[in-house]
């Protein structure tokens, strides 16, 4: 599922995100969504979330 639509991203969902420092490499980090930080209904680069680990990034894939 795409991570560009806010409706697809749910708190507690297992997702793969790209961290700010990994945007050039595209290295993905997996985790569970703690909070959704993007307010708009969609975002071309992915919805920004905070994982339970405290990491913040944009959703690239919903697992």
Backbone as JSON, one array per atom type, in Angstrom:
{
  "sequence": "XXXXXXXXXXXXXXXXXXXXXXXXXXXXXXXXXXXXXXXXXXXXXXXXXXXXXXXXXXXXXXX",
  "N": [[0.84, -1.19, 0.0], [0.39, 2.29, -0.59], [2.27, 4.95, 0.9], [1.64, 7.57, 0.61], [-0.86, 8.59, 1.05], [-2.77, 9.85, 3.66], [-4.95, 8.55, 4.8], [-4.38, 5.86, 4.51], [-2.43, 5.32, 6.37], [-2.14, 4.18, 9.59], [-2.23, 4.5, 13.17], [-0.2, 2.34, 15.02], [0.3, 0.68, 12.92], [2.49, -1.42, 11.0], [5.24, -0.19, 9.36], [7.47, 0.91, 6.69], [9.87, 3.38, 6.71], [11.58, 6.28, 5.39], [14.3, 7.87, 6.72], [15.31, 11.29, 7.43], [18.13, 11.65, 7.09], [18.63, 9.51, 5.46], [17.53, 9.97, 3.0], [18.91, 10.41, 0.58], [20.16, 7.95, 0.08], [18.02, 6.21, 0.22], [17.61, 4.3, 2.1], [15.68, 2.16, 4.08], [13.78, 2.16, 7.14], [12.27, 0.07, 9.45], [9.28, -0.07, 11.45], [6.8, 0.62, 14.06], [3.97, 2.7, 13.82], [3.68, 5.49, 15.87], [2.74, 8.11, 16.01], [1.05, 10.27, 13.72], [2.36, 12.75, 11.77], [1.92, 14.42, 9.59], [-0.51, 16.67, 8.44], [-2.03, 17.12, 6.14], [-4.19, 15.54, 3.65], [-2.79, 14.03, 1.75], [0.61, 13.47, 0.62], [3.24, 14.03, -1.6], [5.81, 12.89, -1.13], [5.45, 11.08, 0.85], [3.74, 10.28, 3.92], [4.53, 11.91, 6.91], [5.7, 10.42, 9.86], [6.01, 9.46, 13.36], [7.82, 6.89, 14.77], [7.44, 4.17, 17.19], [9.91, 3.86, 18.24], [10.88, 6.38, 18.3], [11.98, 7.5, 16.08], [11.73, 9.66, 13.22], [10.21, 9.97, 10.1], [9.38, 9.66, 6.55], [6.67, 7.77, 5.27], [7.2, 5.04, 3.21], [6.33, 2.55, 2.6], [3.67, 0.39, 3.51], [3.5, -2.25, 5.6]],
  "CA": [[0.0, 0.0, 0.0], [1.15, 3.53, -0.69], [2.39, 5.78, 2.09], [1.42, 8.98, 0.27], [-2.21, 8.98, 1.48], [-2.88, 9.81, 5.13], [-6.0, 7.59, 5.17], [-3.8, 4.51, 4.52], [-1.49, 5.2, 7.48], [-2.85, 4.07, 10.86], [-1.41, 4.35, 14.37], [-0.04, 0.93, 15.34], [0.61, -0.07, 11.7], [3.9, -1.73, 10.7], [5.58, 0.55, 8.14], [8.87, 1.19, 6.36], [10.02, 4.82, 6.48], [12.91, 6.77, 5.05], [14.69, 8.94, 7.63], [15.85, 12.48, 6.75], [19.52, 11.44, 6.7], [18.69, 8.4, 4.5], [16.78, 10.3, 1.79], [19.77, 10.25, -0.59], [20.43, 6.52, -0.15], [16.77, 5.48, 0.13], [17.66, 3.25, 3.11], [14.41, 2.11, 4.81], [13.77, 1.77, 8.54], [10.95, -0.5, 9.78], [8.81, 0.18, 12.8], [5.36, 0.75, 14.29], [3.58, 4.11, 13.88], [3.21, 6.01, 17.16], [2.0, 9.35, 15.77], [1.06, 10.77, 12.35], [2.75, 14.16, 11.88], [1.41, 15.19, 8.43], [-1.94, 16.99, 8.59], [-2.72, 17.12, 4.85], [-4.7, 14.2, 3.3], [-1.76, 13.28, 1.04], [1.89, 14.15, 0.44], [3.93, 13.3, -2.68], [7.01, 12.18, -0.67], [5.07, 10.16, 1.92], [3.21, 10.87, 5.15], [5.55, 11.93, 7.95], [5.24, 9.77, 11.08], [6.98, 9.12, 14.4], [7.73, 5.48, 15.16], [7.5, 3.93, 18.63], [11.33, 3.98, 18.61], [11.18, 7.8, 18.36], [12.49, 7.95, 14.79], [10.76, 10.4, 12.41], [10.5, 9.89, 8.67], [8.23, 9.58, 5.66], [6.26, 6.39, 4.98], [7.4, 4.59, 1.83], [5.65, 1.26, 2.4], [2.9, -0.1, 4.64], [3.72, -3.7, 5.58]],
  "C": [[0.89, 1.25, 0.0], [1.16, 4.32, 0.61], [2.17, 7.25, 1.82], [0.05, 9.49, 0.69], [-2.35, 8.8, 2.99], [-3.9, 8.77, 5.59], [-5.46, 6.17, 5.25], [-2.94, 4.25, 5.75], [-2.27, 5.23, 8.8], [-1.86, 3.95, 12.01], [-1.39, 2.87, 14.74], [0.29, 0.08, 14.13], [2.11, -0.28, 11.57], [4.23, -1.07, 9.37], [7.09, 0.57, 7.92], [8.95, 2.68, 6.03], [11.44, 5.11, 6.0], [13.18, 7.95, 5.97], [15.3, 10.09, 6.84], [17.28, 12.23, 6.24], [19.68, 10.32, 5.67], [17.99, 8.73, 3.17], [17.61, 10.13, 0.53], [19.98, 8.78, -0.94], [19.15, 5.72, -0.34], [16.7, 4.32, 1.11], [16.39, 3.29, 3.97], [14.6, 1.62, 6.23], [12.36, 1.26, 8.85], [10.59, -0.18, 11.21], [7.3, 0.3, 12.85], [5.03, 2.22, 14.5], [3.06, 4.46, 15.27], [2.32, 7.23, 16.95], [2.14, 9.74, 14.3], [1.3, 12.28, 12.43], [2.25, 15.02, 10.73], [-0.08, 15.41, 8.59], [-2.71, 16.9, 7.27], [-3.14, 15.69, 4.47], [-3.72, 13.37, 2.48], [-0.51, 14.14, 0.88], [2.7, 13.36, -0.57], [5.14, 12.49, -2.23], [6.71, 11.18, 0.44], [4.62, 10.92, 3.16], [4.29, 10.79, 6.23], [4.96, 11.36, 9.24], [6.39, 9.67, 12.09], [6.75, 7.66, 14.77], [7.8, 5.37, 16.67], [8.93, 4.04, 19.15], [11.76, 5.44, 18.72], [11.71, 8.36, 17.05], [11.38, 8.6, 13.98], [11.18, 10.3, 10.95], [9.21, 9.8, 7.87], [7.95, 8.14, 5.26], [6.46, 6.09, 3.5], [6.61, 3.34, 1.55], [4.9, 0.91, 3.68], [2.95, -1.62, 4.56], [2.53, -4.5, 6.05]]
}
